[in-house]
Amino acid sequence: MSRFTRAQVSGEASPSPADGARLLSGLGSQNPSRVQIPPPPRSKAPARRGFRRPWGRDRPRVEVVSSPRPSSADHVRQAALALPDATEQITWDVHPTFRVRSKIFVILAEDGASATVKSTKEEQAALIAESPEAYGVAAHVGRYGWVEVTLARAPADQVEELVQDAWRSVAPKRLVAEFDSARG
């Protein structure tokens, strides 16, 4: 196990092993192998159990009950293609993407183990706080609120709701209104 001496850290010429032993013994309780790193600061956002939807009280709230049944790429594909005007298109040579009128709302990973779903920043933070092993910040587009979902760890009904919300965020308002009126 190698240890850095003060001379090595400051960029001076490398001391002999005897000098290094002398420098390390002079550190006393500040042994470099026992330096404790403080834990990262916790988020100030309170952990929430459910979702807060941005559309307010005028829309009836559906309570989601998590099921032990995990989601899969086939389940995401069925949920996305069941929505009006949704199409599947291979993008970047390997990734199936789901779109409504050329706007992407879900991207499946090449291996089908995860999906990137369009969301809001608030919902992204709530999902990650609720279940960090199943949800994360998506690469490249996470700063816009997109969520990376590990499908084997996320409940299928929750993933289906995320896909529907993502579709709602990119679909034309008239199409969303027709979809809502058809569902009752």
C-alpha positions as a printed Julia matrix, in Angstrom:
184×3 Matrix{Float64}:
   0.0    0.0     0.0
   1.57   3.27   -1.06
   1.16   6.46    0.9
   1.84  10.0    -0.19
   4.31  12.11    1.71
   4.15  15.85    2.09
   6.93  16.21   -0.44
   5.02  14.15   -3.02
   1.82  16.09   -2.51
   3.49  19.49   -2.73
   5.43  18.5    -5.86
   8.92  18.62   -4.37
  11.58  16.1    -5.28
  10.75  12.6    -4.11
  12.35  11.88   -0.7
  14.14   8.69    0.21
  12.17   5.95    2.02
  13.79   6.96    5.3
  12.59  10.55    4.83
   9.1    9.28    4.02
   8.95   7.18    7.17
  10.11  10.17    9.21
   7.47  12.43    7.62
   4.68   9.92    8.17
   5.63   9.29   11.77
   5.49  13.05   12.38
   1.81  13.17   11.35
   0.69  11.48   14.56
  -3.1   11.2    14.66
  -3.36  12.64   11.13
  -2.51   9.32    9.53
  -3.49   9.69    5.85
  -4.94   6.17    5.75
  -7.4    7.08    8.51
  -8.75  10.35    7.14
 -12.53  10.31    7.33
 -14.51  11.86    4.51
 -17.8   13.41    5.62
 -20.97  12.01    4.02
 -22.54  14.03    1.2
 -25.2   16.54    2.26
 -28.77  15.31    2.18
 -31.34  16.83   -0.08
 -33.48  19.53    1.5
 -36.55  18.29   -0.36
 -38.83  16.22    1.88
 -39.33  12.62    0.86
 -42.82  12.06   -0.5
 -44.68   8.82   -0.93
 -46.98   9.76   -3.82
 -46.9   11.91   -6.9
 -47.9   15.54   -7.17
 -49.25  16.21  -10.59
 -48.83  19.66  -12.12
 -52.4   19.9   -13.44
 -54.01  20.61  -10.08
 -57.28  19.62   -8.46
 -59.61  19.9   -11.45
 -58.5   16.47  -12.7
 -59.49  13.45  -10.59
 -56.53  11.97   -8.77
 -55.86   8.29   -9.27
 -54.05   6.67   -6.38
 -51.27   4.35   -7.5
 -50.76   1.19   -5.51
 -47.37  -0.36   -6.16
 -47.43  -3.95   -7.23
 -44.61  -6.38   -6.67
 -44.71  -7.22  -10.39
 -41.68  -5.58  -12.04
 -41.87  -3.9   -15.4
 -40.16  -4.97  -18.61
 -39.31  -3.57  -22.03
 -42.32  -5.39  -23.53
 -44.6   -3.82  -20.93
 -43.27  -0.33  -21.72
 -43.7   -1.0   -25.45
 -47.33  -2.12  -24.97
 -48.14   0.84  -22.71
 -46.62   3.35  -25.14
 -48.16   1.92  -28.32
 -51.61   1.73  -26.68
 -51.72   5.55  -26.62
 -53.24   7.46  -29.58
 -50.86   8.4   -32.43
 -47.89   6.77  -30.66
 -45.28   5.23  -32.94
 -42.07   3.29  -32.39
 -38.94   4.3   -34.24
 -35.35   3.04  -33.97
 -33.07   6.0   -33.27
 -29.27   6.22  -32.95
 -29.1    2.81  -34.68
 -30.06   0.8   -31.59
 -32.57   2.58  -29.31
 -36.32   2.08  -29.75
 -37.99   5.45  -29.18
 -41.7    6.09  -28.77
 -43.08   9.26  -30.26
 -46.27  11.15  -30.79
 -46.12  13.29  -33.93
 -42.3   13.07  -34.02
 -41.86  14.14  -30.37
 -40.08  11.54  -28.21
 -41.62  10.63  -24.87
 -39.9    7.28  -24.06
 -36.5    5.85  -25.02
 -35.72   2.18  -24.37
 -32.15   1.06  -23.73
 -30.5   -1.19  -26.26
 -30.65  -4.18  -23.9
 -34.18  -3.39  -22.68
 -33.12  -3.23  -19.03
 -33.97   0.44  -18.63
 -36.05   3.2   -20.15
 -35.7    6.97  -20.21
 -39.06   8.68  -19.71
 -39.93  12.36  -20.17
 -40.99  13.99  -16.91
 -40.86  17.25  -15.01
 -37.99  18.21  -12.72
 -40.32  18.08   -9.71
 -41.57  14.61  -10.52
 -38.01  13.48  -11.23
 -36.9   14.62   -7.76
 -39.91  12.95   -6.09
 -39.33   9.63   -7.89
 -35.64   9.54   -7.04
 -36.33  10.41   -3.4
 -39.02   7.71   -3.2
 -37.07   4.88   -4.83
 -33.44   5.64   -5.75
 -32.75   2.02   -6.69
 -35.41   2.12   -9.44
 -35.19   5.74  -10.66
 -32.33   8.05  -11.53
 -31.41  11.14  -13.48
 -31.17  10.28  -17.17
 -27.93  10.82  -19.04
 -27.81  13.86  -21.36
 -31.46  14.89  -20.85
 -31.76  14.52  -17.07
 -31.31  18.25  -16.58
 -34.66  18.72  -18.34
 -36.46  16.33  -15.98
 -36.14  13.03  -17.86
 -36.04   9.97  -15.59
 -33.97   6.81  -16.06
 -36.11   3.83  -14.96
 -34.5    0.49  -14.11
 -37.35  -1.69  -15.31
 -36.59  -4.76  -13.17
 -36.88  -2.66  -10.0
 -39.82  -0.42  -10.87
 -43.46  -1.51  -10.39
 -45.24  -2.08  -13.7
 -48.28   0.06  -12.88
 -46.09   3.01  -11.88
 -44.08   2.73  -15.1
 -47.32   2.65  -17.1
 -48.46   5.84  -15.38
 -45.11   7.5   -16.1
 -45.42   6.57  -19.79
 -48.94   8.04  -19.95
 -47.79  11.25  -18.25
 -44.86  11.51  -20.65
 -47.24  11.07  -23.6
 -49.52  13.78  -22.19
 -46.6   16.21  -21.98
 -45.76  15.96  -25.7
 -49.12  15.11  -27.31
 -51.27  17.91  -28.77
 -53.9   19.2   -26.33
 -56.77  18.19  -28.62
 -55.48  14.6   -28.77
 -55.13  14.49  -24.98
 -58.68  15.81  -24.57
 -60.04  13.14  -26.95
 -58.13  10.45  -25.06
 -59.47  11.63  -21.7
 -63.06  11.85  -22.97
 -62.85   8.34  -24.44
 -61.61   6.91  -21.13
 -64.48   8.53  -19.28
